[in-house]
Amino acid sequence: MFDKLDLSQMGKMFEKAQEEAKKLQEDLENKEFTAKSGGGLVKVTANGKGEIIDIDIDDSLLEDKDSMQILLISAVNDVLKMVEDDKKNMAMQMLGKLGPLGR
């Protein structure tokens, strides 16, 4: 099974994977995702690392705390799911670039 395994090739593949992972991490830091709820009354923006970087709440919600909380929770959950889905997609792309070991 391992008769034809070339360790030098594995080392090169590992280096390539490390470089690719570093590039993906940098790309994540520059990405932004925005989710809206309540028809745009609440807007939450996160970066690719999953950090919330902006929240915009329409003034009409300032008198309705319960609605504002519900819409805020919904938008935060949506934007965090977007970030997680993007991370999974990027990981799959990285595995695909590794060749036979990534399959």
N, CA, C and O of each residue as an XYZ file, in Angstrom:
412
protein
N       0.822     -1.190      0.000
C       0.000      0.000      0.000
C       0.869      1.258      0.000
O       0.578      2.208     -0.727
N       1.929      1.274      0.806
C       2.795      2.438      0.884
C       4.079      2.259      0.077
O       5.010      3.051      0.218
N       4.139      1.224     -0.768
C       5.347      0.933     -1.528
C       5.777      2.099     -2.410
O       6.969      2.380     -2.533
N       4.832      2.762     -3.010
C       5.157      3.822     -3.966
C       4.987      5.213     -3.368
O       4.877      6.193     -4.104
N       4.964      5.307     -2.062
C       4.775      6.581     -1.379
C       6.084      7.352     -1.381
O       7.082      6.875     -0.840
N       6.094      8.514     -1.970
C       7.284      9.363     -2.051
C       7.191     10.417     -0.951
O       6.394     11.351     -1.042
N       8.009     10.260      0.085
C       7.947     11.171      1.231
C       8.326     12.597      0.856
O       7.808     13.545      1.447
N       9.215     12.767     -0.109
C       9.574     14.132     -0.523
C       8.370     14.826     -1.159
O       8.167     16.026     -0.976
N       7.582     14.068     -1.900
C       6.361     14.630     -2.495
C       5.362     15.009     -1.400
O       4.687     16.034     -1.491
N       5.279     14.181     -0.376
C       4.363     14.493      0.724
C       4.789     15.771      1.420
O       3.949     16.586      1.803
N       6.086     15.948      1.584
C       6.596     17.163      2.212
C       6.240     18.393      1.402
O       5.850     19.419      1.961
N       6.372     18.297      0.093
C       6.025     19.410     -0.789
C       4.530     19.705     -0.712
O       4.111     20.862     -0.692
N       3.736     18.639     -0.669
C       2.286     18.816     -0.579
C       1.902     19.468      0.742
O       0.996     20.300      0.795
N       2.603     19.081      1.811
C       2.324     19.660      3.118
C       2.683     21.148      3.125
O       1.937     21.965      3.664
N       3.814     21.494      2.533
C       4.211     22.905      2.430
C       3.178     23.694      1.641
O       2.792     24.797      2.026
N       2.742     23.118      0.543
C       1.738     23.773     -0.290
C       0.445     23.989      0.499
O      -0.186     25.042      0.403
N       0.066     22.982      1.275
C      -1.154     23.090      2.084
C      -1.007     24.193      3.127
O      -1.948     24.949      3.372
N       0.168     24.285      3.738
C       0.403     25.336      4.735
C       0.318     26.719      4.096
O      -0.294     27.630      4.653
N       0.929     26.869      2.933
C       0.885     28.153      2.232
C      -0.544     28.518      1.861
O      -0.968     29.664      2.009
N      -1.273     27.527      1.380
C      -2.665     27.752      0.982
C      -3.510     28.140      2.199
O      -4.351     29.034      2.113
N      -3.285     27.472      3.322
C      -4.032     27.780      4.549
C      -3.738     29.202      5.019
O      -4.640     29.912      5.463
N      -2.491     29.609      4.922
C      -2.119     30.970      5.328
C      -2.810     31.994      4.431
O      -3.319     33.006      4.914
N      -2.825     31.729      3.129
C      -3.479     32.643      2.192
C      -4.983     32.714      2.473
O      -5.571     33.795      2.445
N      -5.598     31.571      2.742
C      -7.034     31.545      3.039
C      -7.340     32.325      4.307
O      -8.353     33.020      4.379
N      -6.470     32.214      5.314
C      -6.663     32.946      6.568
C      -6.623     34.455      6.306
O      -7.433     35.208      6.846
N      -5.676     34.882      5.475
C      -5.595     36.297      5.128
C      -6.834     36.739      4.362
O      -7.354     37.831      4.590
N      -7.301     35.894      3.459
C      -8.514     36.215      2.710
C      -9.720     36.356      3.634
O     -10.562     37.233      3.439
N      -9.798     35.484      4.644
C     -10.905     35.544      5.596
C     -10.943     36.877      6.328
O     -12.014     37.439      6.559
N      -9.778     37.373      6.688
C      -9.720     38.627      7.434
C     -10.254     39.789      6.615
O     -10.734     40.769      7.183
N     -10.181     39.702      5.299
C     -10.612     40.794      4.432
C     -12.054     40.666      3.962
O     -12.598     41.606      3.382
N     -12.676     39.531      4.199
C     -14.057     39.325      3.753
C     -15.036     39.945      4.741
O     -14.779     40.020      5.943
N     -16.174     40.390      4.193
C     -17.262     40.872      5.037
C     -18.559     40.222      4.579
O     -18.793     40.033      3.385
N     -19.392     39.885      5.549
C     -20.687     39.275      5.287
C     -21.742     40.114      6.000
O     -21.538     40.554      7.131
N     -22.861     40.328      5.333
C     -23.935     41.119      5.925
C     -25.242     40.353      5.834
O     -25.591     39.804      4.788
N     -25.959     40.326      6.953
C     -27.285     39.706      6.987
C     -28.286     40.751      7.467
O     -27.983     41.584      8.321
N     -29.476     40.685      6.899
C     -30.546     41.611      7.264
C     -31.726     40.824      7.802
O     -31.953     39.678      7.413
N     -32.465     41.442      8.691
C     -33.719     40.835      9.150
C     -34.760     41.941      9.264
O     -34.440     43.129      9.309
N     -36.011     41.511      9.311
C     -37.099     42.481      9.397
C     -37.169     43.386      8.187
O     -37.472     44.574      8.306
N     -36.889     42.827      7.022
C     -36.952     43.626      5.804
C     -35.889     44.714      5.765
O     -36.070     45.741      5.112
N     -34.777     44.489      6.466
C     -33.685     45.461      6.468
C     -33.691     46.396      7.663
O     -32.871     47.311      7.741
N     -34.620     46.171      8.608
C     -34.651     47.021      9.796
C     -33.421     46.799     10.680
O     -32.973     47.704     11.383
N     -32.892     45.588     10.628
C     -31.664     45.269     11.359
C     -30.675     44.682     10.372
O     -31.005     43.793      9.588
N     -29.452     45.197     10.427
C     -28.400     44.721      9.537
C     -27.156     44.463     10.384
O     -26.721     45.331     11.140
N     -26.583     43.256     10.252
C     -25.399     42.872     11.013
C     -24.307     42.475     10.023
O     -24.546     41.712      9.087
N     -23.108     43.004     10.245
C     -21.971     42.702      9.384
C     -20.878     42.044     10.216
O     -20.558     42.494     11.317
N     -20.310     40.972      9.671
C     -19.213     40.256     10.333
C     -18.074     40.108      9.340
O     -18.275     40.136      8.126
N     -16.868     39.950      9.886
C     -15.743     39.654      9.000
C     -15.634     38.146      8.842
O     -16.395     37.396      9.453
N     -14.692     37.704      8.027
C     -14.535     36.281      7.742
C     -14.094     35.445      8.921
O     -14.166     34.217      8.878
N     -13.632     36.106      9.984
C     -13.238     35.368     11.191
C     -14.425     35.182     12.133
O     -14.294     34.561     13.188
N     -15.579     35.720     11.751
C     -16.768     35.567     12.582
C     -16.913     36.644     13.643
O     -17.687     36.482     14.587
N     -16.187     37.729     13.504
C     -16.289     38.837     14.449
C     -17.324     39.837     13.933
O     -17.265     40.246     12.773
N     -18.258     40.225     14.774
C     -19.250     41.223     14.399
C     -18.542     42.569     14.323
O     -17.925     43.013     15.291
N     -18.637     43.213     13.159
C     -17.931     44.483     12.995
C     -18.874     45.678     12.845
O     -18.430     46.824     12.921
N     -20.175     45.424     12.632
C     -21.118     46.527     12.529
C     -22.534     46.016     12.759
O     -22.892     44.911     12.353
N     -23.317     46.841     13.413
C     -24.747     46.564     13.594
C     -25.491     47.854     13.280
O     -25.152     48.915     13.803
N     -26.496     47.761     12.432
C     -27.304     48.918     12.075
C     -28.757     48.587     12.412
O     -29.313     47.606     11.918
N     -29.361     49.417     13.260
C     -30.749     49.202     13.686
C     -31.556     50.427     13.284
O     -31.206     51.557     13.626
N     -32.636     50.189     12.555
C     -33.509     51.278     12.138
C     -34.118     51.955     13.366
O     -34.491     51.291     14.333
N     -34.210     53.271     13.315
C     -34.740     54.044     14.451
C     -36.152     53.624     14.851
O     -36.532     53.776     16.012
N     -36.932     53.099     13.909
C     -38.311     52.716     14.216
C     -38.371     51.577     15.239
O     -39.412     51.367     15.861
N     -37.277     50.844     15.419
C     -37.261     49.729     16.371
C     -36.863     50.152     17.787
O     -36.961     49.355     18.720
N     -36.428     51.366     17.949
C     -35.914     51.796     19.248
C     -36.985     51.802     20.339
O     -36.664     51.730     21.525
N     -38.246     51.888     19.942
C     -39.340     51.876     20.914
C     -39.900     50.471     21.141
O     -40.741     50.278     22.019
N     -39.449     49.497     20.368
C     -39.979     48.138     20.450
C     -38.835     47.155     20.742
O     -38.303     46.494     19.849
N     -38.491     47.093     22.009
C     -37.331     46.302     22.437
C     -37.458     44.827     22.054
O     -36.492     44.233     21.576
N     -38.625     44.232     22.255
C     -38.805     42.809     21.967
C     -38.573     42.501     20.488
O     -37.871     41.548     20.153
N     -39.156     43.298     19.614
C     -38.962     43.088     18.172
C     -37.504     43.288     17.788
O     -36.947     42.536     16.988
N     -36.896     44.312     18.370
C     -35.499     44.583     18.058
C     -34.620     43.402     18.461
O     -33.722     43.017     17.712
N     -34.864     42.833     19.617
C     -34.068     41.685     20.077
C     -34.241     40.482     19.159
O     -33.264     39.820     18.807
N     -35.467     40.202     18.775
C     -35.746     39.064     17.890
C     -35.050     39.248     16.546
O     -34.408     38.326     16.044
N     -35.179     40.434     15.969
C     -34.563     40.703     14.672
C     -33.040     40.703     14.758
O     -32.363     40.261     13.829
N     -32.506     41.195     15.863
C     -31.054     41.213     16.042
C     -30.496     39.798     16.168
O     -29.473     39.470     15.567
N     -31.165     38.976     16.942
C     -30.735     37.572     17.090
C     -30.775     36.874     15.733
O     -29.849     36.145     15.378
N     -31.832     37.095     14.986
C     -31.967     36.468     13.676
C     -30.835     36.896     12.734
O     -30.228     36.056     12.070
N     -30.555     38.191     12.680
C     -29.503     38.686     11.786
C     -28.127     38.178     12.212
O     -27.312     37.816     11.363
N     -27.862     38.149     13.519
C     -26.568     37.649     14.005
C     -26.413     36.175     13.645
O     -25.363     35.767     13.147
N     -27.439     35.382     13.891
C     -27.362     33.955     13.546
C     -27.142     33.750     12.048
O     -26.356     32.894     11.641
N     -27.837     34.535     11.238
C     -27.697     34.411      9.785
C     -26.287     34.766      9.324
O     -25.709     34.054      8.502
N     -25.728     35.852      9.839
C     -24.404     36.266      9.384
C     -23.336     35.277      9.859
O     -22.375     35.014      9.135
N     -23.492     34.731     11.056
C     -22.520     33.749     11.537
C     -22.600     32.456     10.725
O     -21.585     31.796     10.504
N     -23.806     32.098     10.283
C     -23.942     30.927      9.411
C     -23.267     31.178      8.069
O     -22.636     30.278      7.515
N     -23.396     32.392      7.543
C     -22.732     32.739      6.287
C     -21.216     32.579      6.418
O     -20.564     32.037      5.526
N     -20.666     33.051      7.524
C     -19.223     32.946      7.758
C     -18.814     31.476      7.843
O     -17.821     31.069      7.239
N     -19.573     30.689      8.588
C     -19.254     29.264      8.744
C     -19.331     28.521      7.415
O     -18.466     27.700      7.111
N     -20.352     28.804      6.629
C     -20.490     28.169      5.317
C     -19.312     28.537      4.408
O     -18.805     27.702      3.659
N     -18.891     29.794      4.487
C     -17.755     30.221      3.665
C     -16.480     29.499      4.087
O     -15.686     29.093      3.238
N     -16.284     29.338      5.386
C     -15.099     28.618      5.868
C     -15.102     27.168      5.379
O     -14.063     26.639      4.983
N     -16.260     26.535      5.408
C     -16.362     25.152      4.929
C     -16.059     25.070      3.439
O     -15.354     24.167      2.990
N     -16.596     26.017      2.674
C     -16.336     26.032      1.233
C     -14.853     26.229      0.944
O     -14.295     25.579      0.061
N     -14.223     27.123      1.687
C     -12.799     27.371      1.476
C     -11.972     26.134      1.844
O     -10.985     25.828      1.174
N     -12.365     25.431      2.892
C     -11.649     24.219      3.289
C     -11.774     23.151      2.211
O     -10.804     22.453      1.913
N     -12.958     23.019      1.628
C     -13.155     22.039      0.566
C     -12.323     22.400     -0.668
O     -11.766     21.521     -1.326
N     -12.244     23.692     -0.974
C     -11.425     24.128     -2.102
C      -9.958     23.804     -1.845
O      -9.246     23.355     -2.744
N      -9.518     24.032     -0.623
C      -8.129     23.760     -0.280
C      -7.835     22.270     -0.411
O      -6.793     21.889     -0.945
N      -8.728     21.439      0.066
C      -8.535     19.990     -0.059
C      -8.482     19.564     -1.516
O      -7.707     18.683     -1.888
N      -9.302     20.187     -2.327
C      -9.316     19.869     -3.752
C      -7.998     20.206     -4.431
O      -7.604     19.537     -5.387
N      -7.315     21.233     -3.951
C      -6.050     21.648     -4.542
C      -4.886     20.764     -4.123
O      -3.809     20.836     -4.714
N      -5.092     19.930     -3.108
C      -4.003     19.080     -2.620
C      -3.770     17.866     -3.492
O      -2.787     17.148     -3.309
N      -4.645     17.633     -4.422
C      -4.452     16.476     -5.309
C      -4.992     15.214     -4.707
O      -6.022     15.243     -4.033
N      -4.315     14.082     -4.934
C      -4.840     12.786     -4.533
C      -5.051     12.638     -3.022
O      -5.959     11.924     -2.598
N      -4.224     13.304     -2.205
C      -4.427     13.174     -0.750
C      -5.647     13.938     -0.280
O      -6.216     13.610      0.761
N      -6.061     14.951     -1.026
C      -7.213     15.737     -0.643
C      -8.525     15.109     -1.030
O      -9.583     15.668     -0.738
N      -8.492     13.987     -1.666
C      -9.751     13.358     -2.111
C     -10.148     12.242     -1.207
O     -11.177     11.604     -1.429
